[in-house]
């Protein structure tokens, strides 16, 4: 028996905190969306920006009967409809609901119709929070010490303009000596930094959906997918049995309706995937893996990391707050560095001074100089003021702290000659920007080599029809990146193989029977992301979690 969604609502936040149902104005009753990580490459650790697209009725056939109702700038435009507003997709099935997508319309995300005789539809595209991470750059960060991935991500997110509704951070496995010492102010995007962090942890970062927010930023640790339980969904009412009494008679509620078992079932796609699914053999096969680490040298004592070459002239009463200075290697001024433990506040007479002459041979006016400094990972912002009533001053400035120096990287190579002789050399290089020990590079390289040296087959993507039965529709509702499922497929020989979901794509459309849906899942085999920790339950089962963790 075909199953349908009970409720589908597309909502706009047309005024702050107020969500408006605009589903009746969706042209063609078709909504498409996707989010997560859309492949299973070992280097793909961070989700791309998720996207939802649909068209709105922009002719007289919409709910307001107004042409231009969904055209920003038009005299008839709907109040509040403009780039920057939030969009969310609500779905409900068997009394359970999810906000299956939440995002924001970008400045270039609205495409009104043109032409007198064209279709009166406005195409709209909205992106989820990962788009914010792809656009925003890191600025004014300070070097952090002894930090895990969850702590670093938390610091990044807390400083962003738009933050996710909520977060779900697992405790990281590694503690890094320094963080934010590889960035350059305004030149490193948040998504780029996420990739560095997730690669070093060998975890994942993505946004998943739930029944409250529709937007949860997730950080998975290295061992998150070594364990895991199969996702379970409720058995739908049309497939459930009535609860019976000791006489085997159905028990009814006060309306005389049978009370049904509230059973759960594993999400198991047993020969139900569609022919457009993608299966590959040996595509992700690597028999030479390079682990690249980046050793650091950190000063053990305070050194001068920047000094003003030419004094700054300040008129009486004049102040300046536009002075930004970048740190450099004291022995190689052309080389930029990051720093920690800056001398803060700066010391009068040592880190700053003011003189009545440009060459410093005049009267010392330092007592009339007010100085404040804000120190960041790779630069310092100065504010200075000459408080003398009548004398011009010439200011010198200096920034001192402990420099962090990145010199030559170190590459550790792990290879399997038998595999190379059989299949040729297939190389993979992994940059571990926050790892400085060659042992860490070796551990990563050995793990990846053990995982990928022998070619095997796996589903990269499976395509499913939600209306097939209650389990498929329930899976459409509940499946998210990080969910564990089971797949069997006769032609490929997959027999109850366990897969984690990396990415989700869906299409909701209305037909005669109601709201239906198709969806596809980007998958990675559980065996590719499970590790062995000797003597630790859940991490040391022979034949299941037998690749050595590091």
C-alpha positions as CSV (number, residue, x, y, z in Angstrom):
1,X,0.0,0.0,0.0
2,X,1.4,3.4,-1.0
3,X,2.2,5.8,1.8
4,X,2.0,9.6,1.7
5,X,3.1,12.4,3.8
6,X,0.3,13.8,6.0
7,X,1.4,17.4,6.0
8,X,3.9,19.4,3.9
9,X,4.5,23.1,4.7
10,X,7.0,25.5,3.1
11,X,7.4,28.4,5.4
12,X,8.9,31.9,5.1
13,X,10.1,34.1,8.0
14,X,8.5,37.2,6.5
15,X,8.9,39.1,9.8
16,X,11.4,38.3,12.6
17,X,10.3,35.2,14.6
18,X,7.0,34.8,12.6
19,X,6.8,31.9,10.2
20,X,4.2,32.0,7.4
21,X,2.9,29.0,5.5
22,X,3.3,29.7,1.7
23,X,2.7,26.2,0.5
24,X,-0.4,27.1,-1.6
25,X,1.7,29.5,-3.6
26,X,4.3,26.8,-4.6
27,X,4.1,26.4,-8.4
28,X,3.8,22.9,-9.6
29,X,3.7,21.6,-6.0
30,X,7.4,20.5,-6.3
31,X,10.2,21.1,-3.8
32,X,13.7,19.8,-4.1
33,X,16.5,19.9,-1.5
34,X,19.8,18.4,-0.6
35,X,22.4,18.7,2.2
36,X,25.4,16.9,3.7
37,X,28.5,15.4,2.1
38,X,27.7,14.1,-1.4
39,X,30.5,11.5,-1.8
40,X,32.5,9.0,0.2
41,X,36.0,10.2,-0.6
42,X,38.3,9.8,2.5
43,X,39.2,13.5,2.2
44,X,35.6,14.7,2.2
45,X,35.0,15.5,5.9
46,X,32.9,18.6,5.8
47,X,29.4,19.2,4.2
48,X,28.9,21.5,1.3
49,X,26.2,24.2,1.6
50,X,22.8,22.5,1.5
51,X,20.2,23.8,-1.0
52,X,16.5,23.9,-1.4
53,X,14.8,25.2,-4.6
54,X,11.2,25.8,-5.6
55,X,9.1,28.1,-7.7
56,X,6.4,30.6,-6.4
57,X,3.3,31.6,-8.3
58,X,4.0,35.1,-9.4
59,X,0.9,35.7,-11.5
60,X,-2.7,36.4,-10.6
61,X,-3.1,32.7,-9.6
62,X,-1.4,33.1,-6.3
63,X,-3.1,33.4,-2.9
64,X,-3.2,37.2,-3.2
65,X,-4.3,37.3,-6.8
66,X,-1.5,39.7,-7.6
67,X,1.1,39.6,-10.4
68,X,4.5,40.4,-9.0
69,X,3.6,39.1,-5.5
70,X,7.0,37.3,-5.4
71,X,9.1,39.8,-7.3
72,X,11.2,42.0,-5.0
73,X,10.9,45.7,-5.9
74,X,7.5,45.2,-7.6
75,X,4.6,47.4,-6.4
76,X,2.7,44.2,-5.5
77,X,5.5,42.4,-3.8
78,X,4.5,40.4,-0.7
79,X,5.5,42.2,2.5
80,X,8.7,40.8,3.8
81,X,9.6,38.7,0.8
82,X,13.2,39.6,-0.1
83,X,16.7,38.1,-0.1
84,X,18.0,37.4,3.4
85,X,14.8,35.9,4.8
86,X,14.8,32.4,6.2
87,X,13.0,29.4,4.7
88,X,12.1,26.1,6.2
89,X,10.4,22.9,5.1
90,X,8.1,21.1,7.6
91,X,6.9,17.5,6.9
92,X,4.7,15.2,9.0
93,X,3.9,11.5,8.8
94,X,2.0,9.3,11.2
95,X,2.0,12.1,13.8
96,X,5.8,12.6,13.7
97,X,7.3,15.6,12.2
98,X,10.7,17.1,11.0
99,X,11.9,20.4,9.8
100,X,13.6,18.7,6.8
101,X,15.4,21.8,5.7
102,X,16.1,25.3,7.0
103,X,18.1,28.0,5.2
104,X,18.4,31.6,4.1
105,X,17.7,33.1,0.7
106,X,21.0,34.7,-0.5
107,X,21.2,38.1,-2.1
108,X,21.2,36.4,-5.6
109,X,18.7,33.7,-4.7
110,X,15.5,35.1,-6.3
111,X,14.8,34.8,-10.0
112,X,11.6,36.6,-11.0
113,X,9.9,35.8,-14.4
114,X,10.5,38.0,-17.4
115,X,8.6,38.4,-20.7
116,X,5.0,39.3,-21.1
117,X,4.0,35.8,-22.3
118,X,6.4,33.7,-20.1
119,X,5.5,31.5,-17.2
120,X,4.6,33.6,-14.1
121,X,6.8,31.8,-11.7
122,X,9.6,33.1,-9.4
123,X,12.3,30.6,-8.9
124,X,13.8,30.7,-5.4
125,X,17.0,29.1,-4.0
126,X,17.9,29.0,-0.4
127,X,21.0,27.6,1.3
128,X,21.5,26.1,4.8
129,X,24.0,27.3,7.4
130,X,27.0,25.7,5.7
131,X,26.7,28.5,3.2
132,X,27.4,31.0,6.0
133,X,30.5,28.9,6.8
134,X,31.6,29.0,3.1
135,X,31.4,32.8,2.8
136,X,32.5,34.1,6.2
137,X,36.2,34.6,6.8
138,X,38.0,34.2,10.1
139,X,39.1,37.5,11.5
140,X,40.5,38.8,14.8
141,X,41.3,35.3,16.1
142,X,43.8,34.6,18.9
143,X,46.0,31.5,19.0
144,X,44.5,28.8,21.2
145,X,46.6,26.2,23.0
146,X,45.8,22.6,23.9
147,X,42.5,22.4,22.1
148,X,40.3,19.7,20.7
149,X,38.2,19.9,17.6
150,X,34.9,20.6,19.5
151,X,36.5,23.4,21.4
152,X,38.0,25.0,18.2
153,X,34.7,24.8,16.3
154,X,32.9,26.3,19.2
155,X,35.3,29.3,19.3
156,X,34.8,29.8,15.5
157,X,31.1,29.6,15.5
158,X,30.6,31.9,18.5
159,X,32.3,34.7,16.6
160,X,30.3,34.4,13.4
161,X,27.6,36.9,12.3
162,X,24.9,34.2,11.8
163,X,25.2,31.1,14.1
164,X,23.3,27.8,13.8
165,X,20.2,27.4,15.8
166,X,21.9,24.8,18.0
167,X,25.0,22.6,18.0
168,X,25.9,19.0,18.8
169,X,29.6,18.6,19.4
170,X,31.3,15.3,20.2
171,X,34.5,15.4,22.3
172,X,37.5,15.2,20.0
173,X,40.1,12.5,20.2
174,X,43.2,14.7,19.7
175,X,44.4,17.7,21.7
176,X,46.4,20.0,19.5
177,X,49.2,22.1,20.9
178,X,48.1,25.2,19.0
179,X,45.1,26.3,16.9
180,X,44.5,29.3,14.6
181,X,48.2,29.5,14.0
182,X,47.8,28.6,10.4
183,X,45.2,31.3,9.5
184,X,45.7,34.7,8.0
185,X,43.3,37.4,9.1
186,X,40.5,37.8,6.6
187,X,42.0,35.3,4.3
188,X,40.8,32.0,5.7
189,X,37.1,31.0,5.3
190,X,35.3,29.1,8.0
191,X,34.6,26.1,5.8
192,X,38.3,25.9,4.9
193,X,39.2,25.8,8.6
194,X,36.6,23.2,9.3
195,X,38.2,21.0,6.7
196,X,41.6,21.3,8.3
197,X,40.1,20.5,11.7
198,X,38.0,17.5,10.5
199,X,40.8,16.0,8.5
200,X,43.2,16.1,11.5
201,X,40.6,14.6,13.8
202,X,39.4,12.3,11.0
203,X,35.8,13.2,12.0
204,X,33.0,14.9,10.2
205,X,31.3,18.4,10.3
206,X,27.8,18.9,8.9
207,X,24.3,20.2,9.6
208,X,21.5,17.8,10.4
209,X,17.7,18.4,10.8
210,X,15.4,17.6,13.7
211,X,11.9,18.2,15.0
212,X,12.7,21.4,16.9
213,X,15.2,23.6,15.1
214,X,15.8,22.2,11.6
215,X,19.4,23.3,11.9
216,X,21.9,21.5,14.2
217,X,25.7,21.8,13.6
218,X,27.3,18.5,14.2
219,X,30.9,17.6,14.9
220,X,31.7,13.9,14.8
221,X,34.9,12.6,16.5
222,X,37.2,10.0,15.1
223,X,35.6,7.1,16.7
224,X,31.9,8.2,16.3
225,X,31.2,5.7,13.5
226,X,33.1,2.8,15.0
227,X,30.1,2.1,17.1
228,X,26.6,3.2,16.1
229,X,23.2,1.5,16.1
230,X,20.9,1.0,13.1
231,X,18.4,3.8,12.7
232,X,14.9,2.6,13.6
233,X,11.6,4.1,12.6
234,X,8.0,3.4,13.8
235,X,6.0,0.7,12.0
236,X,3.2,2.7,10.2
237,X,-0.4,2.3,11.2
238,X,-1.4,0.5,7.9
239,X,1.2,-2.2,8.7
240,X,0.8,-2.4,12.4
241,X,-1.2,-5.0,14.3
242,X,-3.8,-4.2,17.0
243,X,-2.9,-4.7,20.7
244,X,-4.9,-7.6,22.0
245,X,-6.0,-8.8,25.5
246,X,-5.5,-12.2,27.1
247,X,-8.5,-13.4,25.0
248,X,-6.7,-12.3,21.8
249,X,-9.3,-9.6,21.3
250,X,-8.3,-6.2,20.0
251,X,-8.2,-3.4,22.5
252,X,-9.9,-0.2,21.5
253,X,-9.7,3.4,22.6
254,X,-12.6,5.6,23.7
255,X,-13.6,6.2,20.1
256,X,-13.8,2.5,19.4
257,X,-10.6,2.5,17.3
258,X,-8.1,-0.3,17.6
259,X,-5.0,0.6,19.6
260,X,-2.0,-0.3,17.5
261,X,1.4,-1.7,18.5
262,X,4.0,1.1,18.7
263,X,6.8,-1.1,17.3
264,X,10.0,0.1,15.8
265,X,11.8,-1.4,12.8
266,X,15.3,-1.2,11.5
267,X,15.9,0.9,8.3
268,X,16.8,-1.9,6.0
269,X,16.6,-1.5,2.2
270,X,16.2,-5.0,1.1
271,X,16.3,-5.1,-2.8
272,X,14.2,-1.9,-2.9
273,X,16.7,0.6,-4.3
274,X,16.0,2.1,-7.7
275,X,18.0,1.4,-10.9
276,X,19.4,5.0,-10.9
277,X,21.5,4.1,-7.8
278,X,25.3,4.2,-8.2
279,X,27.5,1.3,-7.4
280,X,31.3,1.3,-7.9
281,X,34.1,-1.2,-7.6
282,X,37.7,-0.1,-6.8
283,X,37.0,3.6,-7.4
284,X,38.3,4.5,-4.0
285,X,41.5,2.4,-4.0
286,X,44.8,3.8,-2.8
287,X,48.0,1.8,-2.3
288,X,50.3,4.8,-1.5
289,X,49.3,7.2,1.2
290,X,51.2,10.3,2.2
291,X,50.6,11.9,5.6
292,X,51.8,15.5,5.6
293,X,52.4,17.1,9.0
294,X,53.5,20.6,9.8
295,X,56.1,20.9,12.6
296,X,56.1,24.2,14.5
297,X,58.7,26.0,16.5
298,X,57.5,28.1,19.4
299,X,59.6,30.7,21.1
300,X,60.5,29.8,24.7
301,X,61.0,33.4,25.6
302,X,59.6,36.8,24.6
303,X,60.9,38.3,21.4
304,X,60.0,41.3,19.3
305,X,57.6,40.3,16.5
306,X,56.9,43.8,15.1
307,X,58.4,47.2,15.5
308,X,57.4,50.5,13.9
309,X,60.2,51.6,11.5
310,X,59.2,55.2,11.2
311,X,57.6,57.1,14.1
312,X,54.0,58.2,13.8
313,X,53.3,62.0,14.1
314,X,50.5,62.9,16.4
315,X,49.2,66.5,16.8
316,X,48.2,67.7,20.2
317,X,44.9,66.0,21.2
318,X,45.0,63.8,18.1
319,X,44.1,60.1,18.3
320,X,44.6,57.2,15.8
321,X,42.8,53.8,15.9
322,X,43.6,52.7,12.3
323,X,47.0,51.1,13.0
324,X,47.2,47.3,12.2
325,X,50.5,45.6,12.3
326,X,51.3,42.0,11.2
327,X,53.9,39.9,13.0
328,X,57.0,38.7,11.3
329,X,60.0,36.4,12.0
330,X,62.6,38.5,13.8
331,X,65.3,36.8,11.8
332,X,63.5,37.0,8.4
333,X,61.3,40.1,8.3
334,X,59.6,39.0,5.0
335,X,58.2,35.9,6.6
336,X,54.9,36.2,8.4
337,X,54.3,34.4,11.7
338,X,51.6,33.9,14.2
339,X,52.1,34.4,18.0
340,X,50.9,33.7,21.5
341,X,51.5,35.1,25.0
342,X,51.8,38.7,23.8
343,X,53.0,41.3,26.3
344,X,49.6,42.7,27.1
345,X,49.3,45.5,28.1
346,X,52.3,46.9,26.3
347,X,55.0,48.3,28.6
348,X,55.5,52.1,28.7
349,X,59.0,53.0,27.6
350,X,59.7,49.5,26.2
351,X,56.8,48.8,23.8
352,X,55.8,52.4,23.2
353,X,57.1,55.9,23.7
354,X,56.6,59.4,22.4
355,X,59.2,62.1,21.8
356,X,59.0,65.7,20.7
357,X,61.4,65.0,17.8
358,X,61.1,62.4,15.0
359,X,64.6,61.1,15.6
360,X,63.9,60.6,19.3
361,X,66.5,63.1,20.5
362,X,64.0,65.7,21.9
363,X,61.8,65.8,25.0
364,X,60.3,62.5,26.2
365,X,56.5,62.9,26.0
366,X,55.6,59.3,26.8
367,X,53.6,60.3,29.9
368,X,51.2,62.1,27.5
369,X,50.7,59.1,25.2
370,X,47.7,56.8,25.8
371,X,48.1,53.4,24.2
372,X,45.8,50.4,23.9
373,X,46.5,47.2,21.9
374,X,44.4,44.2,20.9
375,X,46.5,41.2,20.0
376,X,45.3,38.5,17.6
377,X,46.9,35.4,16.1
378,X,48.8,37.2,13.3
379,X,48.4,40.9,14.0
380,X,47.8,43.6,16.6
381,X,45.5,46.6,16.4
382,X,46.7,49.8,18.1
383,X,44.9,52.8,19.4
384,X,47.1,55.8,20.3
385,X,46.3,59.3,21.6
386,X,48.5,62.4,22.2
387,X,47.0,64.1,25.3
388,X,49.4,67.0,25.4
389,X,47.7,70.3,25.0
390,X,50.3,72.0,22.7
391,X,53.1,69.8,21.6
392,X,53.2,67.4,18.6
393,X,54.6,64.0,19.5
394,X,56.3,61.3,17.5
395,X,55.3,57.8,18.5
396,X,57.2,54.5,18.4
397,X,55.5,51.1,18.9
398,X,56.6,47.5,19.4
399,X,54.8,44.2,19.8
400,X,56.4,41.4,21.8
401,X,55.4,37.8,22.4
402,X,56.3,34.2,21.5
403,X,56.4,33.6,17.8
404,X,55.0,30.4,16.2
405,X,57.0,29.4,13.2
406,X,56.0,27.1,10.4
407,X,59.0,25.8,8.4
408,X,59.2,22.8,6.1
409,X,56.4,20.2,6.2
410,X,57.3,16.5,6.8
411,X,55.8,13.8,4.6
412,X,55.5,10.2,5.8
413,X,54.8,7.6,3.1
414,X,53.0,4.3,3.6
415,X,52.6,2.0,0.7
416,X,51.7,-1.6,-0.3
417,X,54.0,-3.0,-3.0
418,X,51.8,-6.1,-3.6
419,X,48.8,-3.9,-4.4
420,X,50.9,-1.6,-6.6
421,X,52.2,-4.6,-8.6
422,X,48.7,-5.8,-9.0
423,X,46.8,-2.6,-9.8
424,X,49.4,0.1,-10.4
425,X,50.2,3.0,-8.1
426,X,47.2,4.9,-6.8
427,X,48.3,7.7,-4.5
428,X,46.6,9.8,-1.9
429,X,48.0,12.7,0.0
430,X,46.6,14.0,3.3
431,X,47.4,17.4,4.7
432,X,47.3,17.4,8.5
433,X,47.8,21.1,9.3
434,X,47.3,20.9,13.0
435,X,49.5,17.8,13.5
436,X,53.2,18.4,13.9
437,X,54.5,14.9,14.8
438,X,55.6,12.5,12.0
439,X,54.1,9.8,14.2
440,X,50.6,11.3,13.6
441,X,51.3,11.4,9.9
442,X,52.4,7.8,9.9
443,X,49.3,6.7,11.9
444,X,46.9,8.4,9.5
445,X,48.8,7.1,6.4
446,X,48.8,3.5,7.8
447,X,45.2,3.6,8.7
448,X,44.1,4.9,5.2
449,X,46.4,2.4,3.5
450,X,44.9,-0.5,5.4
451,X,41.4,0.7,4.6
452,X,41.8,1.5,0.9
453,X,44.7,-0.6,-0.5
454,X,42.4,-3.5,-1.7
455,X,39.7,-2.6,-4.2
456,X,36.2,-3.5,-3.3
457,X,32.6,-2.7,-4.2
458,X,30.2,-0.3,-2.5
459,X,27.1,1.8,-3.1
460,X,28.0,5.4,-3.5
461,X,24.4,6.5,-3.8
462,X,21.1,4.7,-3.5
463,X,17.8,6.1,-4.8
464,X,14.5,5.3,-3.1
465,X,10.8,5.9,-3.4
466,X,9.3,7.0,-0.1
467,X,5.8,6.0,-1.0
468,X,6.8,2.3,-1.3
469,X,5.8,1.5,2.3
470,X,5.9,2.8,5.8
471,X,9.5,2.0,6.4
472,X,10.6,3.9,3.3
473,X,8.5,6.9,4.2
474,X,9.6,6.8,7.8
475,X,13.2,6.7,6.7
476,X,12.6,9.7,4.5
477,X,11.4,11.5,7.6
478,X,14.2,10.5,10.0
479,X,17.3,9.8,7.9
480,X,20.1,12.3,8.4
481,X,23.9,12.4,7.8
482,X,25.4,10.1,10.3
483,X,22.5,7.6,10.3
484,X,23.4,3.9,10.1
485,X,21.4,1.8,7.7
486,X,21.4,-1.7,6.2
487,X,21.4,-2.6,2.5
488,X,20.9,-5.8,0.5
489,X,20.9,-5.9,-3.3
490,X,20.9,-9.1,-5.3
491,X,22.7,-8.1,-8.4
492,X,25.7,-6.6,-6.6
493,X,25.8,-9.2,-3.9
494,X,25.4,-6.7,-1.1
495,X,24.0,-8.8,1.8
496,X,22.9,-6.8,4.8
497,X,25.8,-4.5,4.4
498,X,26.0,-1.6,6.9
499,X,26.4,1.9,5.6
500,X,26.5,5.4,7.1
501,X,24.6,8.2,5.4
502,X,26.9,11.1,4.3
503,X,24.4,13.2,2.3
504,X,20.6,13.4,1.7
505,X,18.7,14.6,-1.4
506,X,14.9,14.8,-1.6
507,X,12.1,15.7,-3.9
508,X,8.6,16.3,-2.6
509,X,5.7,16.5,-5.0
510,X,2.0,16.3,-5.0
511,X,0.0,13.7,-6.9
512,X,-3.6,12.5,-6.8
513,X,-3.0,10.4,-3.7
514,X,-1.3,13.1,-1.7
515,X,2.2,14.4,-1.0
516,X,4.8,11.8,-2.2
517,X,8.6,11.9,-2.1
518,X,11.7,10.4,-3.7
519,X,15.1,10.6,-2.1
520,X,18.7,9.5,-2.5
521,X,21.4,8.8,0.1
522,X,25.1,9.4,-0.3
523,X,26.7,6.5,1.5
524,X,30.0,5.2,3.0
525,X,30.5,1.7,4.2
526,X,30.7,1.3,7.9
527,X,33.8,-0.8,7.4
528,X,35.6,2.2,6.0
529,X,35.1,4.3,9.1
530,X,35.5,1.8,11.9
531,X,38.7,1.4,13.9
532,X,40.4,-0.9,16.4
533,X,41.3,0.1,20.0
534,X,42.9,-2.9,21.7
535,X,40.8,-4.1,24.6
536,X,38.1,-1.5,24.4
537,X,34.6,-2.9,23.9
538,X,33.0,-1.7,20.7
539,X,36.4,-0.9,19.2
540,X,38.1,-4.3,19.2
541,X,35.8,-6.9,17.7
542,X,37.7,-9.2,15.3
543,X,36.6,-8.8,11.7
544,X,34.5,-5.8,12.5
545,X,36.6,-3.0,14.0
546,X,40.0,-4.4,13.2
547,X,41.9,-1.5,11.6
548,X,44.3,0.0,14.2
549,X,43.4,3.5,15.4
550,X,46.1,6.0,16.1
